[in-house]
Amino acid sequence: MSVTHLIESPTKADGAELWRIARDSAKLDLNSPYAYMLWCRDFAESSVVAREDGKAVGFVTGYRRSAEPDVGFVWQVAVDASQRGKGLAGALLDALYTRLVADGVRYLETTITPDNEASIRLFTSFAKRWNASVETTVLFAGENFPEAGHLPEELYRIGPLTARKDPGE
């Protein structure tokens, strides 16, 4: 069942809600509330928030890589528990990349640990919808992290991305 949400760039006022959604996911690496507020201010053009009845119910945070301006990196994707199973995460990615591709982005990059099957499905499904290839490499090995037992962060590079004629295709 698909629900229509308002999807738009976040504002500074959204930071606390993004933090709450991330915290409640119990899956994401949780950043400080301050970080989410800054993200909504400084990277609003490369991030999106979904609203239902004016309340934030999902988000994608990302940024343009300064060394490679045709790459948009996805930092976090989170959907409120009340909205899961409705295709909102995919709709958020599609809305964001429709905008970014129109502004010159040709590749989506993100990192995923090998045990995160939901994220792997989300991003491989995105690649299929966008008729783009997926390349994976290890960006950070587990031993690069200060805490023992961290899984590697695999870099997913999806592209090249081109404008889609019909956003629903």
ChimeraX commands (.cxc) that place a marker at each C-alpha (Angstrom):
marker #1 position 0.00,0.00,0.00 radius 0.5
marker #1 position 1.49,3.29,-1.06 radius 0.5
marker #1 position 0.81,6.56,0.74 radius 0.5
marker #1 position 1.51,9.95,-0.77 radius 0.5
marker #1 position 3.92,12.03,1.25 radius 0.5
marker #1 position 5.23,15.52,0.78 radius 0.5
marker #1 position 8.93,15.10,-0.01 radius 0.5
marker #1 position 11.09,18.21,0.15 radius 0.5
marker #1 position 14.41,19.59,1.35 radius 0.5
marker #1 position 14.76,19.68,5.13 radius 0.5
marker #1 position 15.01,22.90,7.12 radius 0.5
marker #1 position 16.90,23.62,10.33 radius 0.5
marker #1 position 13.67,23.00,12.22 radius 0.5
marker #1 position 13.68,19.35,11.02 radius 0.5
marker #1 position 16.94,18.39,12.69 radius 0.5
marker #1 position 15.43,17.21,15.98 radius 0.5
marker #1 position 12.85,15.06,14.19 radius 0.5
marker #1 position 15.50,13.49,11.96 radius 0.5
marker #1 position 17.49,12.65,15.08 radius 0.5
marker #1 position 14.38,11.07,16.66 radius 0.5
marker #1 position 13.67,8.95,13.57 radius 0.5
marker #1 position 17.31,7.81,13.43 radius 0.5
marker #1 position 17.33,7.04,17.17 radius 0.5
marker #1 position 14.08,5.12,17.01 radius 0.5
marker #1 position 15.28,3.05,14.06 radius 0.5
marker #1 position 17.68,1.27,16.45 radius 0.5
marker #1 position 19.72,0.38,13.35 radius 0.5
marker #1 position 21.56,3.54,12.31 radius 0.5
marker #1 position 24.74,4.92,13.80 radius 0.5
marker #1 position 23.18,7.74,15.78 radius 0.5
marker #1 position 24.78,11.16,15.42 radius 0.5
marker #1 position 24.22,13.99,17.91 radius 0.5
marker #1 position 21.05,16.11,17.61 radius 0.5
marker #1 position 23.36,19.02,16.78 radius 0.5
marker #1 position 24.77,17.10,13.80 radius 0.5
marker #1 position 21.27,16.54,12.37 radius 0.5
marker #1 position 20.41,20.21,12.80 radius 0.5
marker #1 position 23.62,21.24,11.03 radius 0.5
marker #1 position 22.98,18.67,8.31 radius 0.5
marker #1 position 19.54,20.15,7.66 radius 0.5
marker #1 position 21.09,23.60,7.33 radius 0.5
marker #1 position 24.31,22.86,5.44 radius 0.5
marker #1 position 23.29,19.92,3.23 radius 0.5
marker #1 position 19.59,20.60,2.64 radius 0.5
marker #1 position 20.09,20.70,-1.13 radius 0.5
marker #1 position 21.40,17.11,-1.10 radius 0.5
marker #1 position 18.94,15.71,1.46 radius 0.5
marker #1 position 15.19,15.15,1.63 radius 0.5
marker #1 position 12.53,14.73,4.28 radius 0.5
marker #1 position 9.11,13.10,3.92 radius 0.5
marker #1 position 6.17,14.63,5.76 radius 0.5
marker #1 position 2.77,13.30,6.60 radius 0.5
marker #1 position 0.33,15.81,8.09 radius 0.5
marker #1 position 3.25,18.21,8.55 radius 0.5
marker #1 position 5.31,15.76,10.62 radius 0.5
marker #1 position 8.65,14.32,9.44 radius 0.5
marker #1 position 8.28,10.57,8.89 radius 0.5
marker #1 position 11.38,9.74,6.89 radius 0.5
marker #1 position 14.57,11.20,5.49 radius 0.5
marker #1 position 17.65,10.76,3.37 radius 0.5
marker #1 position 20.75,12.73,4.29 radius 0.5
marker #1 position 23.48,13.11,1.72 radius 0.5
marker #1 position 26.09,15.39,0.28 radius 0.5
marker #1 position 27.86,16.17,-2.99 radius 0.5
marker #1 position 31.48,15.03,-2.99 radius 0.5
marker #1 position 33.62,18.13,-3.46 radius 0.5
marker #1 position 36.38,16.10,-5.15 radius 0.5
marker #1 position 33.80,14.54,-7.50 radius 0.5
marker #1 position 30.84,16.91,-7.95 radius 0.5
marker #1 position 29.03,14.35,-10.15 radius 0.5
marker #1 position 28.75,12.03,-7.11 radius 0.5
marker #1 position 26.03,12.29,-4.51 radius 0.5
marker #1 position 26.83,10.34,-1.34 radius 0.5
marker #1 position 23.95,8.98,0.76 radius 0.5
marker #1 position 24.81,9.18,4.46 radius 0.5
marker #1 position 21.63,7.88,6.09 radius 0.5
marker #1 position 18.16,6.68,5.12 radius 0.5
marker #1 position 15.55,6.29,7.83 radius 0.5
marker #1 position 11.79,5.83,7.89 radius 0.5
marker #1 position 9.54,6.10,10.95 radius 0.5
marker #1 position 8.22,2.72,12.11 radius 0.5
marker #1 position 4.66,3.85,11.28 radius 0.5
marker #1 position 5.63,4.23,7.60 radius 0.5
marker #1 position 7.67,1.08,6.97 radius 0.5
marker #1 position 6.59,-1.27,4.21 radius 0.5
marker #1 position 5.04,1.53,2.14 radius 0.5
marker #1 position 7.94,2.11,-0.25 radius 0.5
marker #1 position 8.86,5.42,1.34 radius 0.5
marker #1 position 12.64,4.86,1.45 radius 0.5
marker #1 position 12.70,4.18,-2.29 radius 0.5
marker #1 position 10.45,7.18,-2.97 radius 0.5
marker #1 position 12.80,9.40,-0.94 radius 0.5
marker #1 position 15.84,8.20,-2.91 radius 0.5
marker #1 position 14.02,8.65,-6.23 radius 0.5
marker #1 position 12.90,12.18,-5.33 radius 0.5
marker #1 position 16.38,13.19,-4.20 radius 0.5
marker #1 position 18.20,11.75,-7.20 radius 0.5
marker #1 position 15.68,13.14,-9.68 radius 0.5
marker #1 position 16.70,16.55,-8.37 radius 0.5
marker #1 position 20.43,15.79,-8.12 radius 0.5
marker #1 position 20.66,14.26,-11.60 radius 0.5
marker #1 position 19.02,17.40,-13.02 radius 0.5
marker #1 position 21.86,19.30,-11.30 radius 0.5
marker #1 position 24.68,17.18,-12.78 radius 0.5
marker #1 position 25.01,14.20,-10.44 radius 0.5
marker #1 position 25.72,10.97,-12.34 radius 0.5
marker #1 position 26.53,8.55,-9.50 radius 0.5
marker #1 position 25.05,7.59,-6.15 radius 0.5
marker #1 position 27.51,6.31,-3.57 radius 0.5
marker #1 position 26.76,4.87,-0.15 radius 0.5
marker #1 position 28.36,2.41,2.23 radius 0.5
marker #1 position 26.65,-0.67,3.60 radius 0.5
marker #1 position 27.85,-3.37,5.95 radius 0.5
marker #1 position 27.51,-6.89,4.48 radius 0.5
marker #1 position 24.91,-7.90,7.09 radius 0.5
marker #1 position 22.51,-5.03,6.27 radius 0.5
marker #1 position 20.20,-6.89,3.91 radius 0.5
marker #1 position 17.47,-4.23,3.97 radius 0.5
marker #1 position 19.87,-1.52,2.74 radius 0.5
marker #1 position 21.36,-3.83,0.12 radius 0.5
marker #1 position 17.82,-4.48,-1.20 radius 0.5
marker #1 position 16.96,-0.76,-1.11 radius 0.5
marker #1 position 19.99,0.33,-3.13 radius 0.5
marker #1 position 20.00,-2.56,-5.61 radius 0.5
marker #1 position 16.30,-1.89,-6.21 radius 0.5
marker #1 position 17.14,1.79,-6.79 radius 0.5
marker #1 position 19.77,0.78,-9.37 radius 0.5
marker #1 position 17.24,-1.44,-11.15 radius 0.5
marker #1 position 14.60,1.33,-11.25 radius 0.5
marker #1 position 17.21,3.73,-12.63 radius 0.5
marker #1 position 18.60,1.15,-15.10 radius 0.5
marker #1 position 22.08,1.66,-13.66 radius 0.5
marker #1 position 24.91,-0.67,-12.73 radius 0.5
marker #1 position 26.14,-1.32,-9.20 radius 0.5
marker #1 position 29.82,-1.69,-8.32 radius 0.5
marker #1 position 30.92,-2.68,-4.84 radius 0.5
marker #1 position 34.32,-2.41,-3.18 radius 0.5
marker #1 position 35.45,-2.32,0.42 radius 0.5
marker #1 position 35.88,1.33,1.41 radius 0.5
marker #1 position 36.80,0.75,5.05 radius 0.5
marker #1 position 37.91,-2.65,6.34 radius 0.5
marker #1 position 36.65,-3.73,9.74 radius 0.5
marker #1 position 40.11,-3.31,11.26 radius 0.5
marker #1 position 40.11,0.38,10.22 radius 0.5
marker #1 position 37.54,1.10,12.93 radius 0.5
marker #1 position 38.60,1.77,16.51 radius 0.5
marker #1 position 36.10,-0.67,18.02 radius 0.5
marker #1 position 36.66,-4.41,17.71 radius 0.5
marker #1 position 34.30,-6.44,15.58 radius 0.5
marker #1 position 33.13,-3.66,13.23 radius 0.5
marker #1 position 32.14,-5.10,9.88 radius 0.5
marker #1 position 33.64,-3.62,6.72 radius 0.5
marker #1 position 31.84,-0.72,5.07 radius 0.5
marker #1 position 31.34,-1.68,1.43 radius 0.5
marker #1 position 31.08,1.18,-1.03 radius 0.5
marker #1 position 28.15,0.87,-3.43 radius 0.5
marker #1 position 28.59,3.01,-6.53 radius 0.5
marker #1 position 25.47,3.19,-8.70 radius 0.5
marker #1 position 25.43,4.76,-12.13 radius 0.5
marker #1 position 25.74,6.35,-14.46 radius 0.5
marker #1 position 22.40,7.93,-13.67 radius 0.5
marker #1 position 20.39,9.78,-16.28 radius 0.5
marker #1 position 17.07,11.62,-16.04 radius 0.5
marker #1 position 14.10,9.30,-16.16 radius 0.5
marker #1 position 11.24,10.15,-18.46 radius 0.5
marker #1 position 8.61,8.93,-15.98 radius 0.5
marker #1 position 9.48,9.05,-12.27 radius 0.5
marker #1 position 7.25,6.01,-11.77 radius 0.5
marker #1 position 9.16,3.82,-14.20 radius 0.5
marker link #1:1,2 radius 0.2
marker link #1:2,3 radius 0.2
marker link #1:3,4 radius 0.2
marker link #1:4,5 radius 0.2
marker link #1:5,6 radius 0.2
marker link #1:6,7 radius 0.2
marker link #1:7,8 radius 0.2
marker link #1:8,9 radius 0.2
marker link #1:9,10 radius 0.2
marker link #1:10,11 radius 0.2
marker link #1:11,12 radius 0.2
marker link #1:12,13 radius 0.2
marker link #1:13,14 radius 0.2
marker link #1:14,15 radius 0.2
marker link #1:15,16 radius 0.2
marker link #1:16,17 radius 0.2
marker link #1:17,18 radius 0.2
marker link #1:18,19 radius 0.2
marker link #1:19,20 radius 0.2
marker link #1:20,21 radius 0.2
marker link #1:21,22 radius 0.2
marker link #1:22,23 radius 0.2
marker link #1:23,24 radius 0.2
marker link #1:24,25 radius 0.2
marker link #1:25,26 radius 0.2
marker link #1:26,27 radius 0.2
marker link #1:27,28 radius 0.2
marker link #1:28,29 radius 0.2
marker link #1:29,30 radius 0.2
marker link #1:30,31 radius 0.2
marker link #1:31,32 radius 0.2
marker link #1:32,33 radius 0.2
marker link #1:33,34 radius 0.2
marker link #1:34,35 radius 0.2
marker link #1:35,36 radius 0.2
marker link #1:36,37 radius 0.2
marker link #1:37,38 radius 0.2
marker link #1:38,39 radius 0.2
marker link #1:39,40 radius 0.2
marker link #1:40,41 radius 0.2
marker link #1:41,42 radius 0.2
marker link #1:42,43 radius 0.2
marker link #1:43,44 radius 0.2
marker link #1:44,45 radius 0.2
marker link #1:45,46 radius 0.2
marker link #1:46,47 radius 0.2
marker link #1:47,48 radius 0.2
marker link #1:48,49 radius 0.2
marker link #1:49,50 radius 0.2
marker link #1:50,51 radius 0.2
marker link #1:51,52 radius 0.2
marker link #1:52,53 radius 0.2
marker link #1:53,54 radius 0.2
marker link #1:54,55 radius 0.2
marker link #1:55,56 radius 0.2
marker link #1:56,57 radius 0.2
marker link #1:57,58 radius 0.2
marker link #1:58,59 radius 0.2
marker link #1:59,60 radius 0.2
marker link #1:60,61 radius 0.2
marker link #1:61,62 radius 0.2
marker link #1:62,63 radius 0.2
marker link #1:63,64 radius 0.2
marker link #1:64,65 radius 0.2
marker link #1:65,66 radius 0.2
marker link #1:66,67 radius 0.2
marker link #1:67,68 radius 0.2
marker link #1:68,69 radius 0.2
marker link #1:69,70 radius 0.2
marker link #1:70,71 radius 0.2
marker link #1:71,72 radius 0.2
marker link #1:72,73 radius 0.2
marker link #1:73,74 radius 0.2
marker link #1:74,75 radius 0.2
marker link #1:75,76 radius 0.2
marker link #1:76,77 radius 0.2
marker link #1:77,78 radius 0.2
marker link #1:78,79 radius 0.2
marker link #1:79,80 radius 0.2
marker link #1:80,81 radius 0.2
marker link #1:81,82 radius 0.2
marker link #1:82,83 radius 0.2
marker link #1:83,84 radius 0.2
marker link #1:84,85 radius 0.2
marker link #1:85,86 radius 0.2
marker link #1:86,87 radius 0.2
marker link #1:87,88 radius 0.2
marker link #1:88,89 radius 0.2
marker link #1:89,90 radius 0.2
marker link #1:90,91 radius 0.2
marker link #1:91,92 radius 0.2
marker link #1:92,93 radius 0.2
marker link #1:93,94 radius 0.2
marker link #1:94,95 radius 0.2
marker link #1:95,96 radius 0.2
marker link #1:96,97 radius 0.2
marker link #1:97,98 radius 0.2
marker link #1:98,99 radius 0.2
marker link #1:99,100 radius 0.2
marker link #1:100,101 radius 0.2
marker link #1:101,102 radius 0.2
marker link #1:102,103 radius 0.2
marker link #1:103,104 radius 0.2
marker link #1:104,105 radius 0.2
marker link #1:105,106 radius 0.2
marker link #1:106,107 radius 0.2
marker link #1:107,108 radius 0.2
marker link #1:108,109 radius 0.2
marker link #1:109,110 radius 0.2
marker link #1:110,111 radius 0.2
marker link #1:111,112 radius 0.2
marker link #1:112,113 radius 0.2
marker link #1:113,114 radius 0.2
marker link #1:114,115 radius 0.2
marker link #1:115,116 radius 0.2
marker link #1:116,117 radius 0.2
marker link #1:117,118 radius 0.2
marker link #1:118,119 radius 0.2
marker link #1:119,120 radius 0.2
marker link #1:120,121 radius 0.2
marker link #1:121,122 radius 0.2
marker link #1:122,123 radius 0.2
marker link #1:123,124 radius 0.2
marker link #1:124,125 radius 0.2
marker link #1:125,126 radius 0.2
marker link #1:126,127 radius 0.2
marker link #1:127,128 radius 0.2
marker link #1:128,129 radius 0.2
marker link #1:129,130 radius 0.2
marker link #1:130,131 radius 0.2
marker link #1:131,132 radius 0.2
marker link #1:132,133 radius 0.2
marker link #1:133,134 radius 0.2
marker link #1:134,135 radius 0.2
marker link #1:135,136 radius 0.2
marker link #1:136,137 radius 0.2
marker link #1:137,138 radius 0.2
marker link #1:138,139 radius 0.2
marker link #1:139,140 radius 0.2
marker link #1:140,141 radius 0.2
marker link #1:141,142 radius 0.2
marker link #1:142,143 radius 0.2
marker link #1:143,144 radius 0.2
marker link #1:144,145 radius 0.2
marker link #1:145,146 radius 0.2
marker link #1:146,147 radius 0.2
marker link #1:147,148 radius 0.2
marker link #1:148,149 radius 0.2
marker link #1:149,150 radius 0.2
marker link #1:150,151 radius 0.2
marker link #1:151,152 radius 0.2
marker link #1:152,153 radius 0.2
marker link #1:153,154 radius 0.2
marker link #1:154,155 radius 0.2
marker link #1:155,156 radius 0.2
marker link #1:156,157 radius 0.2
marker link #1:157,158 radius 0.2
marker link #1:158,159 radius 0.2
marker link #1:159,160 radius 0.2
marker link #1:160,161 radius 0.2
marker link #1:161,162 radius 0.2
marker link #1:162,163 radius 0.2
marker link #1:163,164 radius 0.2
marker link #1:164,165 radius 0.2
marker link #1:165,166 radius 0.2
marker link #1:166,167 radius 0.2
marker link #1:167,168 radius 0.2
marker link #1:168,169 radius 0.2
view
